[in-house]
Amino acid sequence: MAKLKTGRHTSALKAQRQAEKRNSANKGLIKKVRVATKTVKASAATKAKTLKEDLKKANACIDKAAKKKVIHWKTAARKKSRLAKAANKAAK
């Protein structure tokens, strides 16, 4: 493959493009986690009947983010634990 005339930093430009793609995907996952967490907290506050389903969806979002290394696995465990604690408190 012939060398491009753009200079020696073509790999840096590619790395920048990759970082932008990853950053946008990661932001989307973090946003989903945040929205799901807020939904569970709102359901717990109003003692809604959809609390179990909301908690299940939130746990799935958190697990997916942890699996893809968007958030640390211990952070994921802490978030899930706190949501479960809030849901159990609301259920009583």
Buried (B, 14 or more C-beta within 10 A) or exposed (E): EEEEEEEEEEEEEEEEEEEEEEEEEBEEBBEBBEEBBEBBBEBBEEEBEEBEEBBEBBBEBBBBBBEEEBBEEEBBEEBBEEBBEBBEEBEE
